[in-house]
Amino acid sequence: MRTMFIYISILIALFMMIGFIPALREYAINVSFGIKEFYLEKQQNITLFIDDHINQANQIKKMREQVIDLEKLSIEYKALYSDFDNLRYSLDIEKHYEDPDVNLVKVLSYANLGSYTKIWILYNQEKDPRKIFGIVKDGYAIGIAKVVNNHLLGLLNGDQDCSYSVYIGENRVPGTVRTLSDGSIVVDYIPAWQSIKSGDRVVTSGLDGIFFEKVDVGVIDNIQLQEAYLRAELKPYSFSNRLNYVWLIDTKIPQITRLNPDYTTQDYK
């Protein structure tokens, strides 16, 4: 009886296993599909994440390049606007001249850092090395310019190499503007017999062929008697710090004033 019971139990177990195999197989298949679907979904998400990361990196790089371009354009715009504003000031606000021998020219830079009396001027017309030009700003004579190695060098009031002839006061007393070794600007070589006084107005005489006559320069003070002539301190009129553009006077007259012939552009680098 016991053996028979074991046989019957085995048969029942076999029949049960046979009956449940399709269900197990279907379950296994479903589980397999679920795993594959989960894997593919995660793989796709990872791929999309990587693609998004690459796209974001490319976009960030592109945006950085755009920012650099915009910064460059901003700098160029500011420089252009500044140059335009200085030009507008020279043309609209500052006294300007219709004479064909007076040209508005651009100042390129100081010739030497830390020195404010020598400037390089952009001048594209034919340059005669013997010619000396007058420089005017805000209606005032502020210096002269000379060709040095085919470049135009401006020498402003206060530079020892800047010199031009002037009249003093209503009596048009002649004199010469120049700068002493201590840096003081004077009107020198004034005839001792002439009558002048502190506060007299100083204007260009035009007799040296550099300026026209009656361009304002300044006023005199502290008159001193030298050996055979008078010397007076000069207080030049103040002009705008906007030195980006100046008026260049070309009288077409041969000059009597001569600067050091040994000047070269190497002296101002």
Kinemage of the C-alpha trace (Angstrom):
@kinemage 1
@onewidth
@group {chain A} dominant
@subgroup {mainchain}
@vectorlist {calphas} color= white
{ca met a 1} P 0.000 0.000 0.000
{ca arg a 2} L 2.783 2.344 0.808
{ca thr a 3} L 4.527 1.696 -2.509
{ca met a 4} L 1.258 2.216 -4.375
{ca phe a 5} L 0.781 5.562 -2.625
{ca ile a 6} L 4.249 6.674 -3.665
{ca tyr a 7} L 3.562 5.747 -7.322
{ca ile a 8} L 0.259 7.595 -7.280
{ca ser a 9} L 1.923 10.690 -5.701
{ca ile a 10} L 4.638 10.681 -8.395
{ca leu a 11} L 2.035 10.408 -11.165
{ca ile a 12} L -0.019 13.234 -9.698
{ca ala a 13} L 3.133 15.400 -9.434
{ca leu a 14} L 4.049 14.660 -13.045
{ca phe a 15} L 0.535 15.542 -14.233
{ca met a 16} L 0.662 18.781 -12.237
{ca met a 17} L 4.053 19.719 -13.665
{ca ile a 18} L 2.878 18.969 -17.183
{ca gly a 19} L -0.205 21.107 -16.593
{ca phe a 20} L 1.748 24.053 -15.241
{ca ile a 21} L 4.655 24.135 -17.802
{ca pro a 22} L 2.859 26.477 -20.299
{ca ala a 23} L 2.098 28.935 -17.543
{ca leu a 24} L 5.708 28.862 -16.359
{ca arg a 25} L 6.926 29.252 -19.897
{ca glu a 26} L 4.658 32.239 -20.477
{ca tyr a 27} L 5.750 33.762 -17.201
{ca ala a 28} L 9.370 33.275 -18.105
{ca ile a 29} L 8.793 34.877 -21.489
{ca asn a 30} L 7.006 37.829 -19.924
{ca val a 31} L 9.785 38.306 -17.419
{ca ser a 32} L 12.358 38.121 -20.223
{ca phe a 33} L 10.483 40.714 -22.294
{ca gly a 34} L 10.174 42.930 -19.258
{ca ile a 35} L 13.886 42.771 -18.616
{ca lys a 36} L 14.675 43.474 -22.279
{ca glu a 37} L 12.211 46.377 -22.356
{ca phe a 38} L 13.700 47.816 -19.160
{ca tyr a 39} L 17.242 47.433 -20.568
{ca leu a 40} L 16.331 49.050 -23.900
{ca glu a 41} L 14.533 51.899 -22.159
{ca lys a 42} L 17.498 52.545 -19.885
{ca gln a 43} L 19.883 52.253 -22.830
{ca gln a 44} L 17.813 54.777 -24.773
{ca asn a 45} L 17.676 57.117 -21.770
{ca ile a 46} L 21.445 56.883 -21.337
{ca thr a 47} L 21.942 57.555 -25.066
{ca leu a 48} L 19.609 60.554 -24.907
{ca phe a 49} L 21.416 61.797 -21.793
{ca ile a 50} L 24.778 61.518 -23.544
{ca asp a 51} L 23.387 63.226 -26.658
{ca asp a 52} L 21.886 65.993 -24.512
{ca his a 53} L 25.199 66.415 -22.695
{ca ile a 54} L 27.093 66.645 -25.983
{ca asn a 55} L 24.523 69.089 -27.367
{ca gln a 56} L 24.723 71.185 -24.216
{ca ala a 57} L 28.515 71.175 -24.385
{ca asn a 58} L 28.351 72.272 -28.037
{ca gln a 59} L 25.781 74.927 -27.179
{ca ile a 60} L 27.927 76.170 -24.280
{ca lys a 61} L 30.954 76.349 -26.579
{ca lys a 62} L 28.914 78.149 -29.213
{ca met a 63} L 27.522 80.548 -26.609
{ca arg a 64} L 31.027 81.261 -25.298
{ca glu a 65} L 32.173 82.032 -28.828
{ca gln a 66} L 29.159 84.316 -29.268
{ca val a 67} L 29.954 86.057 -25.966
{ca ile a 68} L 33.559 86.610 -27.108
{ca asp a 69} L 32.297 87.975 -30.437
{ca leu a 70} L 29.837 90.242 -28.632
{ca glu a 71} L 32.559 91.494 -26.284
{ca lys a 72} L 34.778 92.219 -29.278
{ca leu a 73} L 31.934 94.040 -31.033
{ca ser a 74} L 31.185 95.956 -27.827
{ca ile a 75} L 34.811 97.103 -27.549
{ca glu a 76} L 34.890 98.065 -31.232
{ca tyr a 77} L 31.581 99.902 -30.866
{ca lys a 78} L 32.796 101.834 -27.828
{ca ala a 79} L 36.018 102.771 -29.640
{ca leu a 80} L 34.076 103.822 -32.747
{ca tyr a 81} L 31.546 105.781 -30.699
{ca ser a 82} L 34.335 107.500 -28.761
{ca asp a 83} L 36.100 108.445 -31.989
{ca phe a 84} L 32.814 109.690 -33.469
{ca asp a 85} L 32.075 111.727 -30.328
{ca asn a 86} L 35.513 113.359 -30.465
{ca leu a 87} L 35.073 114.089 -34.164
{ca arg a 88} L 31.609 115.533 -33.537
{ca tyr a 89} L 33.071 117.735 -30.801
{ca ser a 90} L 35.748 119.021 -33.175
{ca leu a 91} L 33.251 119.713 -35.960
{ca asp a 92} L 30.165 120.904 -34.074
{ca ile a 93} L 31.318 122.417 -30.782
{ca glu a 94} L 34.911 123.481 -31.321
{ca lys a 95} L 35.694 126.475 -33.497
{ca his a 96} L 36.500 125.215 -36.960
{ca tyr a 97} L 37.820 126.676 -40.169
{ca glu a 98} L 36.599 126.749 -43.752
{ca asp a 99} L 40.002 127.727 -45.116
{ca pro a 100} L 41.343 124.993 -47.458
{ca asp a 101} L 44.763 125.350 -45.828
{ca val a 102} L 43.373 124.265 -42.451
{ca asn a 103} L 42.742 120.530 -42.064
{ca leu a 104} L 41.148 118.546 -39.273
{ca val a 105} L 43.593 115.712 -38.529
{ca lys a 106} L 43.586 112.765 -36.147
{ca val a 107} L 46.102 112.415 -33.330
{ca leu a 108} L 47.416 108.850 -33.283
{ca ser a 109} L 49.248 108.772 -29.950
{ca tyr a 110} L 51.805 110.402 -27.741
{ca ala a 111} L 55.310 109.987 -29.105
{ca asn a 112} L 56.570 108.892 -25.680
{ca leu a 113} L 54.683 107.481 -22.716
{ca gly a 114} L 54.665 109.920 -19.829
{ca ser a 115} L 55.477 112.867 -22.089
{ca tyr a 116} L 52.530 114.996 -23.159
{ca thr a 117} L 54.202 117.537 -25.424
{ca lys a 118} L 54.999 115.305 -28.419
{ca ile a 119} L 52.268 113.611 -30.477
{ca trp a 120} L 52.093 111.617 -33.697
{ca ile a 121} L 49.568 113.012 -36.178
{ca leu a 122} L 47.893 111.146 -39.032
{ca tyr a 123} L 48.448 113.207 -42.177
{ca asn a 124} L 48.129 111.488 -45.543
{ca gln a 125} L 48.978 114.398 -47.805
{ca glu a 126} L 52.389 114.821 -49.374
{ca lys a 127} L 54.883 115.738 -46.673
{ca asp a 128} L 57.620 118.293 -47.269
{ca pro a 129} L 60.398 117.720 -44.680
{ca arg a 130} L 61.146 121.446 -44.741
{ca lys a 131} L 57.584 122.411 -43.840
{ca ile a 132} L 56.434 123.368 -40.329
{ca phe a 133} L 52.713 123.411 -39.566
{ca gly a 134} L 50.727 125.189 -36.890
{ca ile a 135} L 48.486 123.199 -34.526
{ca val a 136} L 45.232 124.717 -33.271
{ca lys a 137} L 42.772 123.354 -30.710
{ca asp a 138} L 39.591 125.072 -29.488
{ca gly a 139} L 40.671 128.161 -31.427
{ca tyr a 140} L 44.045 128.401 -29.651
{ca ala a 141} L 47.574 127.911 -30.956
{ca ile a 142} L 48.866 124.914 -28.999
{ca gly a 143} L 52.013 123.931 -30.897
{ca ile a 144} L 53.694 123.193 -34.189
{ca ala a 145} L 54.251 120.079 -36.294
{ca lys a 146} L 57.185 118.929 -38.385
{ca val a 147} L 57.806 116.009 -40.724
{ca val a 148} L 60.177 113.443 -39.192
{ca asn a 149} L 61.090 110.457 -41.401
{ca asn a 150} L 57.866 110.931 -43.402
{ca his a 151} L 55.763 111.003 -40.201
{ca leu a 152} L 54.173 114.128 -38.771
{ca leu a 153} L 55.364 114.918 -35.243
{ca gly a 154} L 53.451 117.462 -33.183
{ca leu a 155} L 55.415 119.577 -30.692
{ca leu a 156} L 53.076 121.236 -28.232
{ca asn a 157} L 53.499 124.304 -26.050
{ca gly a 158} L 55.803 123.296 -23.232
{ca asp a 159} L 58.136 121.311 -25.460
{ca gln a 160} L 61.624 122.796 -25.804
{ca asp a 161} L 61.507 122.254 -29.556
{ca cys a 162} L 58.267 124.224 -29.986
{ca ser a 163} L 58.808 127.807 -31.069
{ca tyr a 164} L 56.830 130.338 -33.133
{ca ser a 165} L 56.467 134.105 -33.482
{ca val a 166} L 53.755 136.147 -31.760
{ca tyr a 167} L 52.428 139.650 -31.152
{ca ile a 168} L 51.881 141.047 -27.643
{ca gly a 169} L 49.144 143.519 -26.742
{ca glu a 170} L 47.442 146.191 -28.791
{ca asn a 171} L 50.790 147.578 -29.967
{ca arg a 172} L 51.599 144.240 -31.642
{ca val a 173} L 54.975 143.965 -29.958
{ca pro a 174} L 56.908 141.066 -31.524
{ca gly a 175} L 58.209 138.121 -29.570
{ca thr a 176} L 58.875 134.404 -29.787
{ca val a 177} L 57.139 131.667 -27.823
{ca arg a 178} L 59.517 129.035 -26.517
{ca thr a 179} L 60.091 126.776 -23.495
{ca leu a 180} L 63.032 127.095 -21.120
{ca ser a 181} L 65.003 124.193 -19.696
{ca asp a 182} L 63.030 124.375 -16.448
{ca gly a 183} L 59.786 123.794 -18.372
{ca ser a 184} L 58.405 127.331 -18.112
{ca ile a 185} L 56.805 128.744 -21.264
{ca val a 186} L 57.864 132.297 -22.131
{ca val a 187} L 57.612 134.937 -24.786
{ca asp a 188} L 61.253 135.719 -25.449
{ca tyr a 189} L 63.331 138.191 -27.446
{ca ile a 190} L 60.901 141.077 -26.894
{ca pro a 191} L 62.507 144.398 -27.876
{ca ala a 192} L 63.505 146.139 -24.630
{ca trp a 193} L 62.272 149.541 -25.804
{ca gln a 194} L 58.739 148.294 -26.421
{ca ser a 195} L 55.937 148.861 -23.923
{ca ile a 196} L 54.172 145.745 -22.626
{ca lys a 197} L 52.397 144.885 -19.379
{ca ser a 198} L 51.182 141.846 -17.475
{ca gly a 199} L 47.859 140.595 -18.787
{ca asp a 200} L 48.562 141.631 -22.374
{ca arg a 201} L 47.018 139.264 -24.895
{ca val a 202} L 49.355 137.142 -27.018
{ca val a 203} L 48.417 136.100 -30.579
{ca thr a 204} L 50.326 134.556 -33.461
{ca ser a 205} L 51.960 137.013 -35.839
{ca gly a 206} L 52.041 134.764 -38.907
{ca leu a 207} L 55.406 136.238 -39.854
{ca asp a 208} L 57.180 132.887 -39.466
{ca gly a 209} L 54.905 131.207 -41.996
{ca ile a 210} L 53.668 128.682 -39.427
{ca phe a 211} L 50.343 130.189 -38.277
{ca phe a 212} L 47.933 132.710 -39.659
{ca glu a 213} L 47.905 136.033 -37.864
{ca lys a 214} L 45.812 136.542 -34.700
{ca val a 215} L 45.385 132.983 -33.473
{ca asp a 216} L 45.024 133.292 -29.695
{ca val a 217} L 47.885 131.915 -27.583
{ca gly a 218} L 47.501 133.275 -24.028
{ca val a 219} L 48.480 136.233 -21.839
{ca ile a 220} L 51.821 137.388 -20.427
{ca asp a 221} L 52.922 137.817 -16.814
{ca asn a 222} L 56.083 138.516 -14.821
{ca ile a 223} L 58.079 140.562 -17.311
{ca gln a 224} L 61.874 140.473 -16.864
{ca leu a 225} L 64.647 142.494 -18.437
{ca gln a 226} L 67.402 140.387 -19.961
{ca glu a 227} L 70.680 141.758 -21.397
{ca ala a 228} L 69.243 143.306 -24.546
{ca tyr a 229} L 65.603 142.270 -24.577
{ca leu a 230} L 62.562 141.491 -22.442
{ca arg a 231} L 61.255 138.097 -21.424
{ca ala a 232} L 57.724 137.493 -20.154
{ca glu a 233} L 56.128 134.396 -18.714
{ca leu a 234} L 53.310 133.063 -20.883
{ca lys a 235} L 50.060 131.677 -19.534
{ca pro a 236} L 48.631 129.730 -22.476
{ca tyr a 237} L 44.873 129.509 -22.825
{ca ser a 238} L 43.470 126.203 -21.624
{ca phe a 239} L 42.101 123.918 -24.289
{ca ser a 240} L 40.015 120.757 -24.188
{ca asn a 241} L 41.650 117.518 -23.101
{ca arg a 242} L 40.033 115.945 -26.157
{ca leu a 243} L 43.264 115.841 -28.126
{ca asn a 244} L 42.018 113.142 -30.508
{ca tyr a 245} L 41.571 115.673 -33.307
{ca val a 246} L 43.394 118.952 -33.936
{ca trp a 247} L 43.430 121.557 -36.692
{ca leu a 248} L 46.568 121.631 -38.803
{ca ile a 249} L 47.485 124.931 -40.473
{ca asp a 250} L 49.446 124.914 -43.705
{ca thr a 251} L 50.173 128.504 -44.762
{ca lys a 252} L 52.068 127.424 -47.903
{ca ile a 253} L 54.744 129.930 -46.856
{ca pro a 254} L 58.420 128.940 -46.470
{ca gln a 255} L 59.403 128.869 -42.795
{ca ile a 256} L 62.235 130.716 -41.164
{ca thr a 257} L 62.044 128.487 -38.065
{ca arg a 258} L 64.135 125.351 -38.155
{ca leu a 259} L 64.103 122.422 -35.759
{ca asn a 260} L 66.931 120.041 -34.978
{ca pro a 261} L 67.704 118.343 -38.352
{ca asp a 262} L 68.925 115.213 -36.545
{ca tyr a 263} L 65.419 114.195 -35.408
{ca thr a 264} L 64.422 110.673 -36.347
{ca thr a 265} L 61.398 108.579 -35.453
{ca gln a 266} L 63.700 106.414 -33.311
{ca asp a 267} L 63.966 109.326 -30.875
{ca tyr a 268} L 60.296 108.973 -29.999
{ca lys a 269} L 59.880 105.210 -29.628
